[in-house]
Structure formats: structure tokens, C-alpha cells
Amino acid sequence: MQEVKLTVSYDDYENGIRIENLLEELAAKPESRTLESLVIGDWGQAYETSPDDFIAKLVELAPNFPSLKKLFIGDMGFEECEVSWIIQTDLTPLLRTFPQLKSFWIKGSNDLSLEPLEHANLEELVIICGGLPKKVISSVTHANLPELRKLELYLGVEDYGFDGSLEDVSPLFEQGRFPKLVYLGLKDSEIQDEIAQAIAEAPILDQLEVLDLSQGTLSDAGAKALLASDKIKKLKHLDLSYHYMTDEMLIQWKRSGISVDVSDQQQSDEDDWRYPSLTE
């Protein structure tokens, strides 16, 4: 897949360069007609600058990108901007503008809006953040995405934006909400045990091939429910990497015959505090 990443360094931003300028330059090139993947990295001081201007410019220039299949808004490392600081915005205009889109990735959740979340052809939706607001979770649970095959949500922690509960996430446990979904990731969560216990016998497992509960605070409490589930045994793969399970529980997984990733074992502190992988 032909891919281009656009990013603005601190020095470039100070010198007046903006993502809008880079988009115009890209749109003027012949290869824009065949570009399939566009990644937007740091747009310059993303911790205080909204992406509104370059979103509007990308919408304006959409006819120059007729082959675009993947968009990633916010692909930046912590040295550029901590994930919890990234300012996002209403990104639904992009979904309306690119009806041929297959994959949509977003990093950062501050001011993020996806309402209404609907697209006839989108197959993959990934939201990476340190805390996903329940209003965005609600947009996902009420989405109209008939072709969606992969859904990956970083739920995060309350301190960095997660203001929901198991009740907000549980609609995703229903079968048929996204008829073609085969990969469900509910990751990086401070309520990973609650999610594991609730989803262990959930109807959605009957249509999934992969369940990803990695990068969160999963302990033996949630693992026991998963291990006891016949539905879990039918999955092609279960990802529990980055976890707080005990050595004894890891032995049980090894003996289970289930295709499961239990790498990256963590240790809780002396007060039994457990932290997801990505927060700030």
C-alpha cells in the first residue's frame, strides 16, 4: 500500500509551516491520485492546537485523493506530544468525505467527536488514547458500520479521560451489532477484570476470531472467567499481553491448549495498584 506521512516539527511550526501547506503540496503531485494511505503525525504543538484547519483543508482537497483507503490522524510519539495531551476535534467530516475509506486510525481523545459514526465501507476502526470518553464510546456502540471487521479501542483510565463504566462498554458484547466483526480489542483498561468477566460468555464471541484484552490491568480474577469459558476456547486467538496475572495462572494458560498471548507480565505495587500500559 502506497503511504505518505505528513508531520510538522517544532522548528517548522515556528517558521510558519502547517499541515495545510503540506497537504496542498501533496495534492499537487501526480502520485496523490494513487495514494492509498495518508498518515498525519504531529501538526505542530498538538497539545494546544486543534486539527480543525487541516481537517478542513483535507476535506477541500479530497478529489485529489480518489484512491485513499486508510487515514491515521495523530500518529505521534510521546517525545512530540503525550497521548493524553493531543487535541482532537470532530472527525466525522472525514468519514463523509472519503466514502471509499477502509481503515481509520485516531490517536488522542481530547475534544474527539465521532457523531454520528457511520460509513458504508469502513472495515477497521482504531482509537488509541490514555482515556476514552463515554460519549465517544457511545458513538461507537451506536455506529452504523456494516462492513466493520476490526474494532480496537484503548479505554484507558479516569485520570486521562475515561469517564465510563462497564455499562458503557457492554453493548459491544452483543452479537450482530457489527455483523462482520471478527476482531474486537477492548484494551489498556483499568477495568480489564470487569470486562473479562462480562465478556467471557458474551454472544459476540460466537462471531469473533480474535479477542484482544491486552495492555490493561487484567489479573487472575478476570483470567479465571476467561479460562472457564467454552466460547473463549473457540477463538482463533486471545491477546492478554501486558497483564498482572500470577505465575500460577500463566501455567494454567500454557496447559489450556488455547492460542493465547500472555507475555509482558507486570507486578502490582505494594498497595496492589495496577496501571494500564498507556495512560499519560
SVG drawing of the C-alpha trace seen along z (x, -y; Angstrom):
<svg xmlns="http://www.w3.org/2000/svg" viewBox="-27 -32 40 60">
<polyline fill="none" stroke="black" stroke-width="0.4" points="0.0,0.0 1.4,-3.4 1.6,-5.5 2.7,-9.1 3.2,-10.6 3.0,-14.3 4.4,-15.9 5.4,-19.3 8.4,-19.6 8.6,-22.2 11.0,-24.3 8.9,-24.0 5.9,-25.1 7.7,-28.1 8.7,-29.0 5.1,-29.1 4.8,-25.7 1.4,-23.9 0.0,-20.6 -2.4,-22.5 0.7,-23.6 2.0,-20.0 -1.4,-18.7 -1.6,-21.3 1.9,-20.3 1.0,-16.6 -2.3,-17.2 -0.5,-18.9 1.7,-15.8 0.6,-13.1 1.0,-10.4 -1.8,-11.9 -4.2,-10.1 -2.9,-6.7 -2.2,-7.4 -3.9,-4.7 -2.7,-5.6 -2.3,-9.0 -0.9,-9.4 -0.9,-12.7 1.7,-12.9 2.4,-15.9 0.7,-19.0 2.7,-21.3 2.1,-22.0 -0.7,-19.4 -1.1,-19.8 -2.7,-23.2 -3.5,-23.4 -6.7,-22.0 -6.5,-20.0 -9.6,-21.8 -7.7,-23.8 -6.0,-20.9 -9.1,-18.7 -11.0,-21.4 -8.2,-21.5 -8.1,-17.7 -11.9,-17.8 -11.4,-20.5 -8.7,-18.6 -10.5,-15.2 -11.0,-15.0 -7.2,-14.8 -7.1,-11.6 -9.5,-9.3 -7.7,-6.1 -7.4,-6.8 -8.2,-3.7 -6.5,-4.5 -6.4,-7.6 -4.4,-8.0 -4.9,-11.2 -2.4,-11.8 0.4,-9.4 3.0,-10.9 5.3,-9.7 5.5,-10.9 8.5,-13.0 6.4,-15.0 3.3,-15.1 2.0,-12.8 -1.1,-10.9 -3.2,-12.4 -2.3,-15.9 -3.2,-15.5 -6.1,-17.8 -8.5,-16.2 -11.8,-17.5 -14.9,-16.4 -13.6,-13.9 -16.9,-12.9 -16.4,-15.2 -13.5,-12.9 -15.8,-9.9 -18.4,-11.7 -15.8,-13.0 -14.0,-9.7 -16.7,-7.0 -14.0,-4.6 -12.2,-4.6 -11.4,-1.1 -9.3,-1.9 -9.5,-4.8 -7.0,-5.3 -7.1,-8.0 -4.6,-8.9 -5.7,-11.2 -9.1,-11.7 -9.3,-15.3 -12.3,-17.0 -12.7,-14.0 -16.1,-13.6 -17.5,-10.9 -21.1,-11.7 -22.8,-10.3 -20.4,-7.5 -21.5,-5.9 -19.7,-4.7 -20.8,-2.1 -17.3,-0.7 -15.1,-1.1 -13.6,2.2 -11.2,1.1 -11.5,-1.5 -8.7,-2.0 -8.7,-4.7 -5.5,-5.0 -5.6,-7.1 -5.0,-7.2 -8.7,-7.6 -11.7,-7.3 -14.7,-9.4 -18.0,-7.6 -19.5,-10.0 -17.1,-8.5 -17.8,-5.0 -21.5,-5.7 -20.8,-6.9 -19.1,-3.6 -21.8,-1.4 -24.5,-3.2 -22.4,-3.3 -23.7,-2.2 -20.6,-0.4 -21.9,2.6 -18.5,3.7 -16.5,3.3 -14.2,6.3 -11.8,4.9 -12.6,2.6 -9.8,1.7 -10.4,-0.8 -7.9,-1.9 -10.2,-2.6 -7.5,-4.0 -8.0,-5.5 -10.2,-8.1 -7.3,-10.5 -6.8,-10.8 -10.3,-10.9 -12.1,-7.6 -15.3,-8.6 -17.3,-5.5 -18.0,-2.1 -18.7,1.5 -22.3,0.4 -21.0,-1.9 -18.8,0.8 -21.2,3.8 -23.3,3.0 -20.3,4.1 -20.8,7.6 -23.9,8.1 -23.8,10.3 -24.8,8.7 -24.2,5.1 -21.4,5.2 -22.3,8.3 -18.8,8.8 -16.7,8.0 -14.1,10.7 -11.5,8.7 -12.5,6.9 -10.0,5.1 -11.0,3.6 -7.6,2.7 -5.5,0.6 -8.3,0.6 -8.3,0.0 -11.5,2.1 -10.0,5.0 -11.1,7.6 -14.7,6.4 -14.6,6.5 -13.1,10.0 -15.7,11.4 -18.5,9.8 -17.4,10.8 -16.4,14.4 -19.7,15.8 -21.0,12.9 -22.8,13.5 -20.2,11.5 -17.7,14.3 -19.7,16.5 -18.7,14.3 -15.2,13.3 -11.9,14.8 -9.7,12.6 -10.4,11.1 -7.8,8.5 -7.8,7.6 -4.2,6.6 -2.3,3.7 -4.7,3.3 -4.9,4.3 -6.0,7.9 -5.4,10.1 -6.3,13.7 -9.8,12.6 -10.6,11.8 -8.4,14.5 -10.3,17.2 -13.6,16.3 -11.9,16.4 -10.2,19.7 -13.5,21.3 -15.4,20.2 -16.2,22.6 -16.7,19.6 -13.1,18.4 -11.8,21.9 -13.4,21.5 -11.4,18.3 -8.5,18.4 -6.5,16.2 -6.8,14.4 -4.4,11.5 -3.8,10.9 -0.3,9.4 0.7,6.9 -1.1,8.2 -1.0,8.7 -1.7,12.5 0.3,14.7 2.8,17.3 0.3,20.0 -2.3,18.6 0.2,18.4 0.8,22.1 -2.9,22.8 -3.0,20.8 0.0,22.8 -1.8,26.0 -5.1,24.8 -4.4,25.5 -5.8,22.1 -3.9,19.8 -3.2,17.0 -0.5,14.3 0.3,13.9 3.6,12.1 4.8,9.0 3.8,9.9 3.6,6.9 3.9,6.7 1.5,4.6 3.0,2.3 2.8,2.9 -0.7,1.4 -1.8,3.6 -2.1,0.6 -2.2,1.7 -1.7,-0.5 -2.6,-0.1 0.2,-0.3 -0.7,-3.6 -2.1,-6.4 -0.4,-9.8"/>
</svg>
